Amino acid sequence: MKIRHWDRLGNGGIKFSELGFGCAPLGNLYRAITDEEAHNVLQAAWDDGCRYFDTAPLYGLGLSEVRVGNFLRGKPRDQYVISTKAGRLMKVSPPDQRTGIGKFFEVPNRREVYDYSYDGVMRSFDASFERTGLDRFDILYVHDLDVWTHGSKEINDAYTETFMKSGYYAMLSLRDQGVIKAFGGGVNEWQACEALARRGDFDLFLLAGRYTLLEQEALTSFLPLCTERGIGIVLGGPYNSGILARGPSDDAQYNYADAPKAVIDRVRRINATCEKHGVKMIEAALNFPLHHPAVVSVIPGGQSVAEVNSNRAMLGRDIPAALWADLKSEGLMRQDAPV
């Protein structure tokens, strides 16, 4: 698998496999899987050449970190890159009050407590070490500083102020001491990423679902800013929660919810154009983001060995230039999208 070497700081940088692994599904997202199944999925990703793994305390309320840590502890430490996140602390709770009921299954009884302060970031980071059993992380992201997560601009603005005045300096200190190689944000909105980038010295952003075959509005100002400053982009959710993978059915998912009719109609047109060129839409969706110079890795995740192997098989698929040209001429892709 191709490796992309990012080195914004001149400290040797980080080597990302073009295909990374998003570990949210290992937290029993939407359905429970066994420890053995989780191990087999991670082993398949490793055997396929994946060397970048992203997790978070939220995923399975700690379960994802435990599982990925159990797997990676048996691998040479210099052969992989791992990131986790901060911004939430996991507190013991009664079963009926835990976070993610109906979303995470058969997970610890924990509830999330948002804490973007200096102390909150350090406590979260320390807890991630305990859950994974690893000796170091390469990247630490502040998690979900966006309106989509917090429900209103006012609440998100308050959390952002807390982070920029407090928690940000914890991450800056960890990087400056060499405890981590880089820090950034794992966020669902490109506008929130841009607001952070303009206020601080961020290295990387894990942008979930906001630069895909379906939507490229991040090209308006955020991605040019990243190119200018050498900020790397890890692209999560390249299938927009499934609609670009499974197709434009009436029950398609977009942003973890039922897709609106307008989105289904647009995807139906994208799919028809892909079929005209003999390309599966999912293949175009996985490979499209990697054409942007700021993108260092795409992390679709997976809950089965078959899904992992399928992603690997599609990586590097030769997409005809005429397909991209037709998508642009039909108004289904921005004219300035690198292809």
N, C-alpha and C positions, 0 to 999 in steps of 0.2 A: 504494500500500500504506500502511496506517495506521502511524504512528510512535508509539512509546511513549517519553516523555521521563522518564528516571530522573535524579534529582539529589539524592542523599542528603547530599552534602557541601556543597552550595551553591556549587559551583565551575563552574556551567554545565551540569554533568552530561553524560550520554550519550544520544543519540537512537537507539533501537533500532527497526529495522523489525520488525513483528510476526512475520514469517517470516524467520528467519536461515538461514545455510547452514553446516552442519557439514562440515568439510573432510576428515574421516577417509577417506571413499571416494576422495578424490583421491590418497591414498597407496597406491593399488592394493590396497585392502582386499578380500580374497577373490578378486579377479580383476584382471588388469592392464588398464589403459586407456592410450592414447597421450597425449602432451602435447597434441595437437590436440583429442582428445576432452575432456580436462580443461578446456582453454580454452573449448570450446563449452558445457560444462556451467556454468562460471562465468559466461559471457556470458548464457546463458539466465536464470540466477538474477538477474543484474544487470538485464536487460531486464524481468523480472517485478517489479522494485522492491525486491529484496533488497539491503539495505545493511549487514548485519551478517554477518561471516565469522569463524568460529572454527577455529583450527588448533592444531597441537602438534608438537613434535619427534618424538614417537612415531609419528605418522601417516605410514606409508611410510618411517620412519627418516630423516626430513628431506624426503622427496619432496613431501609435501603443502605444506610451507612454501615450497619452491621454486616450485611451480606457482601457488599463490595469490599469492605475491609477484610473479611474472612478470605475472600478470593485473592486479593492483591498481596496479602502478607506472604504468600508463597511465591511471589514473583520478584525478580531482581529489581530493586528500587529505582535504578536509573533507567529502566526500560519502559516506564510508563509515566503519564502525567495525570494527576487527579486534582479536581476542584471540589470544594464544598461551599456552603453559603452561611450567612449570618443575618440576623434580624428577627429571628424567632427563638424563643426558649421553649423547650418541651417540658411541661409540668404534669406530674401524675394527677389523674382525674378519675372520677367515677365513670364507668363504662358508658352511661347515657349522656355524658357531657364531653366526651372526647371529640377532638377535631376530625373532620372528614368522614362522618358517618354517611354511608352510601357511596363514598368515593374510595376510601381505603378499607380493605377487608382483612380481618384476622391480624390486627396490628396492636401494638401496646396501647394501653389506655392513657393517652396523653392529650393535653390540650395546648394549643399554641398560645404563647404570650408574646406580642410584638415588643421588641426592645432593640432600638437602633442606637442606643447610647454606647459610649466607650466601654463601660463595664459589660453591657449586654453582648457586644461583639466578642469581647475576650472570653466571656463565660460560654458563649455558643461555640466558639472555636475550640476551647478546651474540652467541651462535651463531645465534639466531633472526633477529637483524638481518642477519647475513651471508647466511643462506640465503634470506631474503625480498628483501633489497635495499631494504627500506622504511626510512623515517627515524624512524618512531615507531609504537608500539603503544598502543592505548587501554586495554587490560585485560590483566593477567597473572594467570593462575590457577596455584595449586599443584596438581599433577596426581596423581590416584589415591592420595590418602592414605586408603585404605580396606582393610578385611579382604579384600574380593573380589579386589583386586589382589595383595596381599602374602601371602595364604594363611593368616594366623593373626592373632589379636588381639595377641599378644605382639610380633610383628614390626612390625605396623602401629603399635602404641603407641610402639615405639622410634623409628620414623621420624617419628611425630607430635611426639615430644619434641624430636628434633633440629630439626625445622622450627620449632616454636614458640619454641625457645631461640636459633635462629640464622637460618634462611632467612626466617622471618616478618619479621625486621627489615630484610632486604634489600628485600622488597616494600613494607614501610611506608616505607622511605627513598625508594624510587622514586616512590611516590605523593606523598609530602610534598614532593619536589623538583619535582613536576609532569612527571616523565618519562613516567608513565602516569597516567590519570585515575582508575583504580580497580583493586583487586585482590581476589582471592577464591580459591575452590577449584573445580576441575573434578573431581567425585567421583561414584562410582556408588552411594553409600549416604547416605540422608538423615540417619541417625544420626551418621555421621562429619562431615557438614556441620554438624550442630547442635553437636557437640562442639567444632569449630573456632570456630563463631560465639560460643560462650559463653566462649571463651578469648582472643579477639582482636577487633580492630576491622575486620572484613571487610565489604566492600561488596556483593559479588555471589557467587552460587554457580551454577555450571553443573552442574545435577543431571541425571544421565543415567538416564532410565527409571523414576524413582521417584515421579513424580506423573503418572499416566496414567489413561486410561479403565479400565485393568485394576487399578490399585493406587493407593490414596490414603492410605496410613498416615502419610505425611509431614504430614498434617493434625493428627496427634496432638499434636505440640509444635513441630516445626521450622518449618512454614510460619506459624503464629501468631507465633513469635519473629521471623521475617523481616518480617512486617507491622508488628510493634511497633517494630522498629529501622530500618525503611526499607531493608532488604536486598533487592536485586533477585534474581530467579531467572530464569536462562536454562534452558529445559527441553529437554534433549537426549533422543533416543530416544523420541519420543512413541508409536512403534509397538511398543515393547518388543521390539526386535530383529526385528520383522517379523510377529509373530503377529496384531497388530491391523491390519496392512495386508493380509496375504494370507489371513487367516482361519484357522479352527481345524482345519486338516488334521493328520493323524497325524505328518507330518514338519515341523510348524511349529517355528520358532525362537523362543526366549525367552531373554533374557540371553546371546545368542551361543552357545546350545547347544540341543539338542533339548528341546522344551517338555515338562514333566511332564504326566501325564494330567489331574491336577486343574486345571492352568492351561488346558489345551485344553478341558476341560469348561466351565469358567467363561467362556472366550471364546466358546464355542458358544452359551451362554445370552445373553451380551451381544449377539452378532451377531443372534440371533433377535429380540431386542427392537428392535434398530435396524431390521431388515427390516420389522417390523410397522409402523413409523412411516415407511417409505419412505426411510430414511437409510442410506447406506453406512457400515459400521462405521469405515472408515478416515477418513471425513469427521468423524465424531463424535470420533475419537481425536485428530485434528490440532487441532480447535477447542476441545476441552474444557479443556486447561490454561490457555488464554488468559483464561478467566473468573476465575482467581484474581488478586487485586489485586497480589500480589508478582511475578507472572510478567511479564517484560519482552519476551521473545521465545521462540519455539519453533523449534528447528533440526533438522529431520529429515534433512538431507543428501540425497545422490543421486549416482548414478554415470552417469546419462544425462540428456539434455535432456528426454526424455519424463517421467522421474520428477520433475524440477524443475518442469516446467510443470504436472504433475498436482497437486503440492503447492500451487502458487499458485492453481490453479482451485478447490481445495477450501477455501482460506482464507476465512473469513467466511461460510461456508455457514450458512444459517438453519436451526438445529436446533430442532425443535418442543419446547416446554417439557414436553409430555407424555412425550417420550422420556426426559428426565432424571428426571421424576417416576416413571416406570415402573421405571427402573433402580434408583432408591432404594427403591421399595416392594418390589422383588424381591430386595433385599439384595445387589445387584450394584454399588452405589455408596454411599459413605458419605453419611449424612444431612447432614453439615455441609459437603459439597463445594459450593463456589460454582458456580452454573450460570446 
